[in-house]
Amino acid sequence: MEELIKKIGAVADAEQIEAFVVGGYVRDRILGRNVTDFDVMVIGDGVRFAEHVAKAFRTGFIQCIVGFGNIGFVSVFEIHIAG
C-alpha cells in the first residue's frame, strides 16, 4: 500500500497539488491494524487531481459524489480523494 501512496504523492508533486493521507489509515497504521483503504485530502481541485491519479493507475472512476467533492475509484483497493 505504501507504494500506492508514494505514486499518488508523485502525481501530487507533478501537478503541484498538496495532498495528505488522512483518516483511518493513519490511525490504523499507528495502532498496527490491518489497512484496506486510505483517504487522500487535497488542497485544491479534488476531481482534477483524481483524474490525474486515475490516469496514473490506468483505471477509471467508480463513484463521484457530487456536492461533497469526494471521488472514489478502485485499483487494488479503495482510494478516496477529497478536495
N, CA, C and O atoms as a GROMACS GRO file, in nm:
protein
  332
    1MET      N    1   0.082  -0.119   0.000
    1MET     CA    2   0.000   0.000   0.000
    1MET      C    3   0.086   0.126   0.000
    1MET      O    4   0.048   0.227  -0.058
    2GLU      N    5   0.201   0.118   0.064
    2GLU     CA    6   0.289   0.234   0.071
    2GLU      C    7   0.334   0.277  -0.069
    2GLU      O    8   0.352   0.396  -0.095
    3GLU      N    9   0.352   0.179  -0.158
    3GLU     CA   10   0.391   0.213  -0.296
    3GLU      C   11   0.281   0.292  -0.366
    3GLU      O   12   0.310   0.383  -0.443
    4LEU      N   13   0.156   0.258  -0.340
    4LEU     CA   14   0.044   0.333  -0.398
    4LEU      C   15   0.042   0.476  -0.346
    4LEU      O   16   0.019   0.571  -0.421
    5ILE      N   17   0.067   0.490  -0.217
    5ILE     CA   18   0.069   0.623  -0.157
    5ILE      C   19   0.183   0.704  -0.217
    5ILE      O   20   0.166   0.823  -0.245
    6LYS      N   21   0.297   0.643  -0.236
    6LYS     CA   22   0.411   0.713  -0.298
    6LYS      C   23   0.377   0.755  -0.441
    6LYS      O   24   0.414   0.864  -0.484
    7LYS      N   25   0.309   0.668  -0.515
    7LYS     CA   26   0.271   0.700  -0.652
    7LYS      C   27   0.173   0.817  -0.655
    7LYS      O   28   0.184   0.905  -0.740
    8ILE      N   29   0.078   0.818  -0.563
    8ILE     CA   30  -0.016   0.930  -0.554
    8ILE      C   31   0.060   1.057  -0.516
    8ILE      O   32   0.030   1.165  -0.568
    9GLY      N   33   0.157   1.044  -0.428
    9GLY     CA   34   0.240   1.159  -0.391
    9GLY      C   35   0.317   1.213  -0.510
    9GLY      O   36   0.333   1.334  -0.524
   10ALA      N   37   0.365   1.124  -0.595
   10ALA     CA   38   0.437   1.166  -0.715
   10ALA      C   39   0.344   1.242  -0.809
   10ALA      O   40   0.385   1.340  -0.871
   11VAL      N   41   0.220   1.197  -0.820
   11VAL     CA   42   0.121   1.268  -0.903
   11VAL      C   43   0.097   1.407  -0.843
   11VAL      O   44   0.092   1.506  -0.916
   12ALA      N   45   0.082   1.414  -0.712
   12ALA     CA   46   0.060   1.544  -0.646
   12ALA      C   47   0.179   1.636  -0.671
   12ALA      O   48   0.160   1.755  -0.700
   13ASP      N   49   0.299   1.584  -0.660
   13ASP     CA   50   0.418   1.665  -0.686
   13ASP      C   51   0.419   1.716  -0.829
   13ASP      O   52   0.447   1.834  -0.854
   14ALA      N   53   0.389   1.627  -0.923
   14ALA     CA   54   0.390   1.664  -1.065
   14ALA      C   55   0.285   1.770  -1.096
   14ALA      O   56   0.307   1.856  -1.181
   15GLU      N   57   0.172   1.764  -1.027
   15GLU     CA   58   0.063   1.859  -1.051
   15GLU      C   59   0.070   1.980  -0.956
   15GLU      O   60  -0.016   2.067  -0.961
   16GLN      N   61   0.172   1.983  -0.872
   16GLN     CA   62   0.191   2.089  -0.773
   16GLN      C   63   0.066   2.109  -0.687
   16GLN      O   64   0.017   2.220  -0.668
   17ILE      N   65   0.017   1.995  -0.637
   17ILE     CA   66  -0.101   1.994  -0.550
   17ILE      C   67  -0.060   1.937  -0.415
   17ILE      O   68   0.009   1.835  -0.408
   18GLU      N   69  -0.103   2.002  -0.308
   18GLU     CA   70  -0.078   1.949  -0.175
   18GLU      C   71  -0.176   1.836  -0.148
   18GLU      O   72  -0.297   1.855  -0.160
   19ALA      N   73  -0.125   1.718  -0.112
   19ALA     CA   74  -0.209   1.602  -0.085
   19ALA      C   75  -0.163   1.536   0.044
   19ALA      O   76  -0.043   1.527   0.072
   20PHE      N   77  -0.260   1.490   0.123
   20PHE     CA   78  -0.230   1.432   0.254
   20PHE      C   79  -0.310   1.304   0.273
   20PHE      O   80  -0.429   1.299   0.242
   21VAL      N   81  -0.245   1.201   0.324
   21VAL     CA   82  -0.317   1.080   0.366
   21VAL      C   83  -0.377   1.111   0.502
   21VAL      O   84  -0.307   1.158   0.592
   22VAL      N   85  -0.506   1.086   0.516
   22VAL     CA   86  -0.578   1.123   0.638
   22VAL      C   87  -0.669   1.009   0.685
   22VAL      O   88  -0.684   0.909   0.616
   23GLY      N   89  -0.726   1.026   0.802
   23GLY     CA   90  -0.832   0.938   0.848
   23GLY      C   91  -0.786   0.806   0.906
   23GLY      O   92  -0.681   0.796   0.970
   24GLY      N   93  -0.868   0.705   0.882
   24GLY     CA   94  -0.847   0.573   0.942
   24GLY      C   95  -0.716   0.508   0.908
   24GLY      O   96  -0.662   0.433   0.990
   25TYR      N   97  -0.662   0.534   0.790
   25TYR     CA   98  -0.533   0.475   0.753
   25TYR      C   99  -0.425   0.515   0.853
   25TYR      O  100  -0.349   0.431   0.901
   26VAL      N  101  -0.421   0.644   0.883
   26VAL     CA  102  -0.319   0.694   0.976
   26VAL      C  103  -0.338   0.630   1.112
   26VAL      O  104  -0.242   0.582   1.172
   27ARG      N  105  -0.461   0.630   1.161
   27ARG     CA  106  -0.491   0.570   1.292
   27ARG      C  107  -0.453   0.422   1.295
   27ARG      O  108  -0.385   0.376   1.387
   28ASP      N  109  -0.498   0.347   1.192
   28ASP     CA  110  -0.475   0.204   1.191
   28ASP      C  111  -0.327   0.169   1.178
   28ASP      O  112  -0.282   0.071   1.237
   29ARG      N  113  -0.252   0.247   1.102
   29ARG     CA  114  -0.107   0.223   1.093
   29ARG      C  115  -0.040   0.244   1.228
   29ARG      O  116   0.047   0.166   1.268
   30ILE      N  117  -0.080   0.348   1.298
   30ILE     CA  118  -0.023   0.376   1.430
   30ILE      C  119  -0.056   0.263   1.527
   30ILE      O  120   0.028   0.225   1.609
   31LEU      N  121  -0.177   0.209   1.518
   31LEU     CA  122  -0.220   0.102   1.609
   31LEU      C  123  -0.180  -0.037   1.561
   31LEU      O  124  -0.207  -0.136   1.630
   32GLY      N  125  -0.115  -0.046   1.445
   32GLY     CA  126  -0.070  -0.175   1.394
   32GLY      C  127  -0.182  -0.261   1.339
   32GLY      O  128  -0.168  -0.383   1.331
   33ARG      N  129  -0.293  -0.200   1.302
   33ARG     CA  130  -0.407  -0.275   1.247
   33ARG      C  131  -0.391  -0.297   1.098
   33ARG      O  132  -0.313  -0.230   1.031
   34ASN      N  133  -0.467  -0.394   1.046
   34ASN     CA  134  -0.472  -0.420   0.903
   34ASN      C  135  -0.539  -0.302   0.833
   34ASN      O  136  -0.642  -0.252   0.879
   35VAL      N  137  -0.481  -0.257   0.723
   35VAL     CA  138  -0.534  -0.143   0.649
   35VAL      C  139  -0.582  -0.190   0.513
   35VAL      O  140  -0.509  -0.258   0.442
   36THR      N  141  -0.706  -0.156   0.477
   36THR     CA  142  -0.762  -0.200   0.349
   36THR      C  143  -0.793  -0.084   0.255
   36THR      O  144  -0.820  -0.107   0.137
   37ASP      N  145  -0.789   0.039   0.305
   37ASP     CA  146  -0.811   0.154   0.219
   37ASP      C  147  -0.745   0.275   0.281
   37ASP      O  148  -0.698   0.271   0.395
   38PHE      N  149  -0.741   0.383   0.205
   38PHE     CA  150  -0.691   0.507   0.261
   38PHE      C  151  -0.761   0.625   0.195
   38PHE      O  152  -0.816   0.613   0.085
   39ASP      N  153  -0.757   0.738   0.264
   39ASP     CA  154  -0.820   0.860   0.216
   39ASP      C  155  -0.712   0.963   0.189
   39ASP      O  156  -0.614   0.974   0.264
   40VAL      N  157  -0.730   1.036   0.081
   40VAL     CA  158  -0.637   1.143   0.046
   40VAL      C  159  -0.716   1.273   0.041
   40VAL      O  160  -0.819   1.282  -0.025
   41MET      N  161  -0.666   1.374   0.113
   41MET     CA  162  -0.727   1.506   0.110
   41MET      C  163  -0.632   1.596   0.034
   41MET      O  164  -0.511   1.597   0.058
   42VAL      N  165  -0.687   1.673  -0.060
   42VAL     CA  166  -0.603   1.764  -0.137
   42VAL      C  167  -0.648   1.908  -0.113
   42VAL      O  168  -0.765   1.935  -0.086
   43ILE      N  169  -0.552   1.998  -0.125
   43ILE     CA  170  -0.582   2.141  -0.123
   43ILE      C  171  -0.599   2.180  -0.269
   43ILE      O  172  -0.501   2.185  -0.344
   44GLY      N  173  -0.721   2.207  -0.309
   44GLY     CA  174  -0.747   2.242  -0.448
   44GLY      C  175  -0.857   2.156  -0.507
   44GLY      O  176  -0.948   2.113  -0.437
   45ASP      N  177  -0.846   2.133  -0.635
   45ASP     CA  178  -0.950   2.064  -0.712
   45ASP      C  179  -0.933   1.913  -0.700
   45ASP      O  180  -0.850   1.852  -0.767
   46GLY      N  181  -1.014   1.852  -0.612
   46GLY     CA  182  -1.006   1.708  -0.589
   46GLY      C  183  -1.043   1.626  -0.711
   46GLY      O  184  -0.985   1.520  -0.734
   47VAL      N  185  -1.140   1.672  -0.789
   47VAL     CA  186  -1.182   1.599  -0.908
   47VAL      C  187  -1.068   1.596  -1.010
   47VAL      O  188  -1.037   1.491  -1.066
   48ARG      N  189  -1.008   1.711  -1.034
   48ARG     CA  190  -0.897   1.717  -1.130
   48ARG      C  191  -0.781   1.628  -1.084
   48ARG      O  192  -0.722   1.556  -1.164
   49PHE      N  193  -0.750   1.634  -0.954
   49PHE     CA  194  -0.642   1.550  -0.902
   49PHE      C  195  -0.675   1.403  -0.917
   49PHE      O  196  -0.590   1.323  -0.956
   50ALA      N  197  -0.799   1.365  -0.887
   50ALA     CA  198  -0.840   1.226  -0.900
   50ALA      C  199  -0.830   1.179  -1.045
   50ALA      O  200  -0.794   1.064  -1.070
   51GLU      N  201  -0.860   1.266  -1.139
   51GLU     CA  202  -0.846   1.231  -1.281
   51GLU      C  203  -0.700   1.198  -1.313
   51GLU      O  204  -0.672   1.103  -1.386
   52HIS      N  205  -0.608   1.278  -1.260
   52HIS     CA  206  -0.466   1.252  -1.283
   52HIS      C  207  -0.421   1.122  -1.216
   52HIS      O  208  -0.342   1.046  -1.273
   53VAL      N  209  -0.472   1.098  -1.096
   53VAL     CA  210  -0.437   0.973  -1.026
   53VAL      C  211  -0.493   0.853  -1.101
   53VAL      O  212  -0.423   0.753  -1.120
   54ALA      N  213  -0.619   0.862  -1.144
   54ALA     CA  214  -0.680   0.752  -1.219
   54ALA      C  215  -0.600   0.723  -1.346
   54ALA      O  216  -0.580   0.606  -1.382
   55LYS      N  217  -0.554   0.827  -1.413
   55LYS     CA  218  -0.472   0.809  -1.533
   55LYS      C  219  -0.340   0.740  -1.499
   55LYS      O  220  -0.295   0.651  -1.571
   56ALA      N  221  -0.278   0.781  -1.388
   56ALA     CA  222  -0.152   0.720  -1.347
   56ALA      C  223  -0.168   0.572  -1.314
   56ALA      O  224  -0.076   0.493  -1.336
   57PHE      N  225  -0.285   0.535  -1.260
   57PHE     CA  226  -0.311   0.397  -1.226
   57PHE      C  227  -0.380   0.321  -1.338
   57PHE      O  228  -0.409   0.202  -1.326
   58ARG      N  229  -0.407   0.392  -1.448
   58ARG     CA  230  -0.474   0.332  -1.564
   58ARG      C  231  -0.606   0.267  -1.524
   58ARG      O  232  -0.633   0.151  -1.557
   59THR      N  233  -0.687   0.343  -1.453
   59THR     CA  234  -0.818   0.297  -1.410
   59THR      C  235  -0.918   0.410  -1.429
   59THR      O  236  -0.879   0.524  -1.457
   60GLY      N  237  -1.044   0.381  -1.413
   60GLY     CA  238  -1.147   0.483  -1.428
   60GLY      C  239  -1.218   0.507  -1.298
   60GLY      O  240  -1.199   0.435  -1.200
   61PHE      N  241  -1.301   0.609  -1.297
   61PHE     CA  242  -1.378   0.640  -1.178
   61PHE      C  243  -1.487   0.536  -1.158
   61PHE      O  244  -1.548   0.489  -1.255
   62ILE      N  245  -1.510   0.500  -1.034
   62ILE     CA  246  -1.621   0.412  -0.999
   62ILE      C  247  -1.734   0.496  -0.943
   62ILE      O  248  -1.851   0.469  -0.971
   63GLN      N  249  -1.702   0.597  -0.866
   63GLN     CA  250  -1.806   0.675  -0.800
   63GLN      C  251  -1.761   0.819  -0.783
   63GLN      O  252  -1.647   0.845  -0.746
   64CYS      N  253  -1.850   0.911  -0.810
   64CYS     CA  254  -1.825   1.053  -0.784
   64CYS      C  255  -1.947   1.106  -0.710
   64CYS      O  256  -2.058   1.105  -0.764
   65ILE      N  257  -1.928   1.153  -0.589
   65ILE     CA  258  -2.038   1.203  -0.508
   65ILE      C  259  -2.043   1.355  -0.524
   65ILE      O  260  -1.968   1.427  -0.458
   66VAL      N  261  -2.130   1.401  -0.609
   66VAL     CA  262  -2.141   1.544  -0.636
   66VAL      C  263  -2.195   1.614  -0.512
   66VAL      O  264  -2.285   1.565  -0.445
   67GLY      N  265  -2.138   1.728  -0.483
   67GLY     CA  266  -2.182   1.805  -0.368
   67GLY      C  267  -2.088   1.792  -0.249
   67GLY      O  268  -2.082   1.880  -0.164
   68PHE      N  269  -2.017   1.683  -0.243
   68PHE     CA  270  -1.920   1.664  -0.136
   68PHE      C  271  -1.777   1.678  -0.187
   68PHE      O  272  -1.685   1.695  -0.107
   69GLY      N  273  -1.756   1.670  -0.318
   69GLY     CA  274  -1.623   1.678  -0.374
   69GLY      C  275  -1.542   1.553  -0.351
   69GLY      O  276  -1.419   1.555  -0.363
   70ASN      N  277  -1.609   1.443  -0.319
   70ASN     CA  278  -1.540   1.316  -0.296
   70ASN      C  279  -1.542   1.233  -0.423
   70ASN      O  280  -1.644   1.226  -0.491
   71ILE      N  281  -1.430   1.171  -0.454
   71ILE     CA  282  -1.420   1.089  -0.573
   71ILE      C  283  -1.363   0.955  -0.531
   71ILE      O  284  -1.260   0.950  -0.463
   72GLY      N  285  -1.427   0.849  -0.570
   72GLY     CA  286  -1.376   0.717  -0.534
   72GLY      C  287  -1.351   0.633  -0.657
   72GLY      O  288  -1.430   0.635  -0.751
   73PHE      N  289  -1.242   0.562  -0.657
   73PHE     CA  290  -1.218   0.465  -0.761
   73PHE      C  291  -1.139   0.350  -0.701
   73PHE      O  292  -1.076   0.364  -0.596
   74VAL      N  293  -1.144   0.238  -0.767
   74VAL     CA  294  -1.080   0.118  -0.714
   74VAL      C  295  -0.966   0.078  -0.804
   74VAL      O  296  -0.983   0.068  -0.926
   75SER      N  297  -0.851   0.056  -0.746
   75SER     CA  298  -0.737   0.000  -0.817
   75SER      C  299  -0.722  -0.141  -0.761
   75SER      O  300  -0.791  -0.232  -0.806
   76VAL      N  301  -0.634  -0.159  -0.666
   76VAL     CA  302  -0.623  -0.287  -0.596
   76VAL      C  303  -0.718  -0.285  -0.477
   76VAL      O  304  -0.772  -0.389  -0.438
   77PHE      N  305  -0.737  -0.171  -0.420
   77PHE     CA  306  -0.831  -0.150  -0.312
   77PHE      C  307  -0.882  -0.008  -0.323
   77PHE      O  308  -0.843   0.064  -0.414
   78GLU      N  309  -0.968   0.032  -0.234
   78GLU     CA  310  -1.031   0.162  -0.245
   78GLU      C  311  -0.936   0.275  -0.212
   78GLU      O  312  -0.854   0.265  -0.120
   79ILE      N  313  -0.949   0.383  -0.287
   79ILE     CA  314  -0.877   0.507  -0.260
   79ILE      C  315  -0.982   0.617  -0.265
   79ILE      O  316  -1.056   0.627  -0.362
   80HIS      N  317  -0.989   0.699  -0.162
   80HIS     CA  318  -1.084   0.810  -0.159
   80HIS      C  319  -1.006   0.940  -0.162
   80HIS      O  320  -0.908   0.957  -0.090
   81ILE      N  321  -1.052   1.032  -0.246
   81ILE     CA  322  -0.986   1.161  -0.259
   81ILE      C  323  -1.091   1.270  -0.236
   81ILE      O  324  -1.199   1.265  -0.294
   82ALA      N  325  -1.059   1.365  -0.153
   82ALA     CA  326  -1.148   1.478  -0.128
   82ALA      C  327  -1.070   1.607  -0.146
   82ALA      O  328  -0.954   1.617  -0.104
   83GLY      N  329  -1.134   1.705  -0.207
   83GLY     CA  330  -1.067   1.834  -0.226
   83GLY      C  331  -1.163   1.947  -0.212
   83GLY      O  332  -1.124   2.063  -0.225
   0.00000   0.00000   0.00000
